[in-house]
Amino acid sequence: MAGLASRNAHLEQPYPGMAGNRKSPQRIEPSFEGGRGRDDGELRVDAADRVGGGGRKSGSSKSAAKTNRSKRGSGRGGSRGGGGLTGLIRSMVYWCVVLGIWGAIGVGGLVLYYGSRMPSATSWAIPDRPPNVKILAVSGDIIANRGATGGEALSLENMSPYIPQAVIAIEDRRFYSHFGVDPLGLARAMLTNITTGRMVQGGSTLTQQLAKNLFLSPERTLERKVQEVLLAVWLEQKYTKDQILAMYLNRVFFGSNAYGVEAASRRYFNKSARDVNLGEAALLAGLLKAPSRLSPARDPKAAEERAQLVLGAMRQEGFITDAEIKTAMSQPPTKAKSFWSGAQYYVADMVMDQLPGMVGEISQDLVVDTTLDLDLEKKAEETLAASLDESGEKLNVSQAALVSIDGTGAIRALVGGRDYADSQFDRAVKAKRQPGSAFKPFVYAAAMEIGRTPMSIRNDAPVRIGNWTPENYDEKYRGEVSLATALANSLNTIAAQLVMEVGPQNVIKLAHRLGIESEMQANASIALGTSEVSLVELTSAYAPFMNGGFKATPHVIKRVSTADGTVLYENTYDNPPRVLDPAVVSEMNQMMVGVIEHGTGKSAKLKGWQAAGKSGTTQSFRDALFVGFTSNLTTGVWFGNDDGKSMKKVTGGGLPAKAWHDYMTAAHEGLPPSPVFGTTGVQPTFEDNQAAPETVGDVISGTFGNGGAEEFPQAPVGNGQAAAQQDLAQPANSGLVPPADVGETTGATRRTTLLDILTGG
């Protein structure tokens, strides 16, 4: 019992580390070693202390253990209750730091991985901007910019200051303060998008957008975003902020196939970016969010609403005042057509078609000086539009074209169709159609070259050539008529007789010599213009009649140079070859003046100006033309339909002649009148001791010189016969009539009949 009491007494002493003895400097560890001597500090457990060794002892022991545990738990719980909020904050900070470290490691790994897939930074370079072709009118005004971008590059100093301000205000207000990436802007965008539940804002800076546009594909992937950030930082290190902004504004897409502010300004406002006002600048900046959807050509209302948001952002950033906003909002909304609009763009297309043949592949910015007169171009476009608006529907006419050239062949105006925005097909250059009776002057000129004169007499009667029997438009016959009368009234029977006298092949040779380049069929029907030609070549072939007999090669490109002024191509066309004898030109002009004075072209008669020309109408009224000239301009006009459908009895002397009159009246306004070459004063004669005309200007002004006979083309003659000199006197009425059945051609051999001998024809 004494031993048991001693052990119990020993167990009741508290152990170091318990709640009752926390301040003890030593910790006595329990020992369970056996076979050794023990001291008072040893702990021994006998059977009575084991489970089942004595119920009461065991229960007492368990109760004590629970009490101690309860005290320890109470102590810990009290500690937690006192530092719960602080502990929670500490835990949050701790885990945030941990997650931040791991996140940084992850982001760094992604940057290193995707960065390693990019080329070396030493090889990075800004890709060249696609070359631009600036096309200028004869006045120096811009007709169009052509190329992949559709506009030339402008520096910030050369564009309207409202444009960069508007773009910065709506796209990247901290542009001048960030390093290429804007963490604040990115965070704001993320928060806005989360709170609204949809993509409302983007976090990309202007530098990032430029990097994407310059180097990367448009797909949205993590790799592309990482590369975008790296490239943006590189751009910020290599270029100034102004340089980055200028590159961005000159390359970004503004919708409607316009890249860069210059192209967009001309596309939507028909003006340079230099002249854009506040409201227009806000509209351009607003397009950047969704260029195609917000384009004013597609949705003017949406574009205007977006522009008002831009104006508000500009006011918030201090770029503009409330008064300026009020002025901008009072301006009428921008109305843009669905495509580039204006007849001058037909000329721009023509330039781009011809340019590679002159300078080769276009690899740098070019400046093209043209011969186009924008004032005449506008008058031509307005004239055709007015004619079609007034009579198009009534006469079943849907299209028209016009070409106007000067004595050198320089194209001063060209309209390829009713509306370039609706159809870019150039009907003046690319469409080939039958000229009808507008081809007859070449037949008559060939006859003049073999000795016929305007007063030569032929019989207007039924004619049969093989199986072909040409008839006059009015199905009437006039009997004996002069060639001048026959041309004025466009008598088909006389033209058919002449082409067989001269020979179809010789008519074609003369037409080619004057400027017709299309292939033509050498048959009798060539007299009525059955071979197809373009309006521009037909018009240019009339120009030798205007300038006194010189070739007038149609051209629109005068000079091509680089942006720094280096001339790559230049042609002034100031030394053309002679293609017609001036005497023949004089005779032809007298007859074609008669066409307008008292023939089929009376609707083309100009007040105060002498004019000459010829009308043309094709079978079933599919095409109607009038080509004529003054001493100043040669102009051809065509009306018809693209599908070849017949018009309602529209002839060349009708709608085309009226449109020709309206255009030429406007074109000659304010100019002093002068007569057509060779039609006034003394009939020109050319003796051996006279000097040939030296320049086209001398010819047009009527100042003739005389050179050797080799300067004039030899008149085609057949079987060695020389063309006899013709008498201009009225023929005596002998009562003899030339045969109506002309029969086969004898080439260029002159037909000599009794009537010819008597009349000098």
GIVEN-V925324 format. One record per pair of residues at least 6 apart in sequence whose ideal C-beta (glycine too) atoms are under 6 Angstrom apart, sorted by the first residue. I is the first residue (numbers start at 1). J is the second residue. Records with the same first field share a line. If there is no record, write none. Layout:
I->J ; J
This chain:
14->20 ; 21
16->24 ; 26 ; 27 ; 28
17->27
19->71
30->43
47->53
48->54 ; 57
111->226
114->223 ; 226
115->230
118->227
130->147 ; 148 ; 149
131->147 ; 362 ; 364 ; 365
132->145 ; 147 ; 149 ; 152 ; 365
133->146 ; 147 ; 366
134->145 ; 152 ; 367
135->143 ; 144 ; 348 ; 351 ; 368
136->369
137->143 ; 372 ; 374
138->371 ; 373
141->374
143->344 ; 348
144->345 ; 348
145->151 ; 152
146->348 ; 352
149->259 ; 260 ; 263
150->258 ; 263
151->260 ; 262 ; 263
152->262
153->250
154->262 ; 273
155->246
156->164 ; 242 ; 246
159->261 ; 273
160->276 ; 281
162->278 ; 281
163->261 ; 281
164->245
165->319
166->281 ; 282 ; 285 ; 310 ; 314
167->285
168->175
169->313 ; 314 ; 317
170->285 ; 310 ; 313
171->206
172->205 ; 206
173->317
174->182
175->206
176->241
179->236
180->207 ; 232 ; 233 ; 236
181->229 ; 232
182->205
185->203
186->203
189->201 ; 203
192->200 ; 201
193->199 ; 200
206->248
207->232 ; 235 ; 236 ; 244
208->228 ; 232
210->247 ; 248
211->228 ; 231 ; 232 ; 235
212->228
213->251
215->231
216->224
235->244
249->261
250->260
251->260
253->259 ; 291
254->264 ; 287 ; 291
255->287 ; 291 ; 292 ; 295
256->267 ; 295 ; 297
258->264 ; 267
261->273
262->273
264->284
265->271 ; 272 ; 273 ; 276
268->296 ; 334 ; 336
269->280
278->324 ; 328
279->328 ; 331
282->307 ; 310 ; 311
283->303 ; 307 ; 334
285->310
286->306 ; 307 ; 310
287->294
294->302 ; 303 ; 306
296->303 ; 334 ; 336
297->336 ; 338
300->333
304->333
311->325 ; 328
314->320
315->325
337->421
339->421
341->421
343->377 ; 381 ; 415
344->377
345->420
346->414 ; 416 ; 426
347->372 ; 414
350->429 ; 556
351->368
358->569
359->560 ; 568 ; 569
365->563
367->561
368->560
369->558 ; 559
370->556
371->410 ; 411 ; 556 ; 558
373->412
376->412 ; 413 ; 667
377->413
379->666
380->402 ; 413 ; 415 ; 663
381->415
383->659 ; 662 ; 663
384->400 ; 402 ; 415
387->659
388->400 ; 418
391->655
395->647 ; 648 ; 650
396->647 ; 648
397->639 ; 647
398->641
399->417 ; 418 ; 642
400->639
401->415 ; 416 ; 427 ; 428 ; 535 ; 638
402->415 ; 637
403->414 ; 428 ; 535 ; 536 ; 539 ; 636
404->412 ; 413 ; 633 ; 635
405->411 ; 540 ; 543 ; 634
406->412
407->546 ; 547 ; 696 ; 700
408->573 ; 696
409->540 ; 552 ; 553 ; 554 ; 555 ; 573
411->556
414->428
416->426 ; 427 ; 428
417->423 ; 427
428->535 ; 536
429->536
432->532 ; 534
433->532 ; 623
434->529 ; 530 ; 532 ; 618
435->529 ; 533 ; 538 ; 616
436->529 ; 616 ; 617 ; 618
437->490 ; 616
438->614 ; 616 ; 625 ; 627
439->529
440->495
441->614
442->507 ; 510 ; 511
443->495 ; 498 ; 499 ; 507 ; 527
444->487
445->510 ; 584 ; 588
446->502 ; 506 ; 507 ; 510
447->498 ; 502
448->584 ; 587
449->584 ; 715
450->723 ; 750
451->723 ; 724 ; 726 ; 750
453->726 ; 728
454->483 ; 484 ; 587 ; 590 ; 591
455->482 ; 728
456->483 ; 761
457->480 ; 482 ; 731 ; 759 ; 761
458->494 ; 497
459->480 ; 737 ; 738
460->477 ; 478 ; 479 ; 481 ; 491 ; 493
461->477 ; 740
462->740
463->493 ; 496 ; 740 ; 742
464->741
465->524 ; 742
470->492 ; 493 ; 496
472->491 ; 492
484->591 ; 594
486->494
487->591
488->594 ; 595 ; 599
489->599
490->600
492->528
495->527
496->527
497->742
499->507 ; 524 ; 527
500->742 ; 745
501->751
502->748
503->745 ; 747 ; 748
504->522 ; 523 ; 526
505->522
506->716 ; 748
507->526
508->520 ; 522
513->579
514->541 ; 544 ; 579
515->537 ; 540 ; 541
516->533 ; 537 ; 541
517->537
518->533
520->531
521->531
535->636 ; 638
536->554
538->636
539->627 ; 634 ; 636
540->552 ; 554
542->627 ; 634
543->552 ; 634
544->550 ; 579 ; 580
545->585 ; 588 ; 589
546->629 ; 634
547->696 ; 699 ; 700
548->582 ; 585 ; 677 ; 699
549->578 ; 580 ; 582 ; 585
550->576 ; 578 ; 696
551->576 ; 577 ; 579
559->570
560->568 ; 569
561->567
578->711
581->712
582->684
585->678
586->678 ; 684
589->612 ; 676 ; 677 ; 678 ; 679
590->679
592->612 ; 613
593->612 ; 679
595->601 ; 614
596->604 ; 605 ; 611 ; 613
600->615 ; 653
601->613 ; 615 ; 653 ; 657
603->653 ; 657 ; 658
604->628 ; 657 ; 660 ; 661
606->664
608->673
609->630 ; 668 ; 673
610->675 ; 676
611->628 ; 630
612->676
613->627 ; 628
615->626 ; 652 ; 653
616->625 ; 652
617->624 ; 651 ; 652
620->646
621->646 ; 647 ; 649 ; 650
622->644 ; 646
623->640
624->639 ; 650 ; 651 ; 652 ; 656
625->638 ; 652 ; 656
626->637 ; 652 ; 656 ; 657 ; 660
627->636
628->660
631->674 ; 676 ; 700
635->660
637->656 ; 659 ; 660
639->655 ; 656
678->684
690->706
691->705 ; 706 ; 707
692->705 ; 706 ; 707 ; 711
693->699 ; 704 ; 705
694->705
715->723
716->748
717->723
718->747 ; 748 ; 749
719->749
726->760
727->760
731->759
734->758
736->754 ; 755
738->753 ; 755
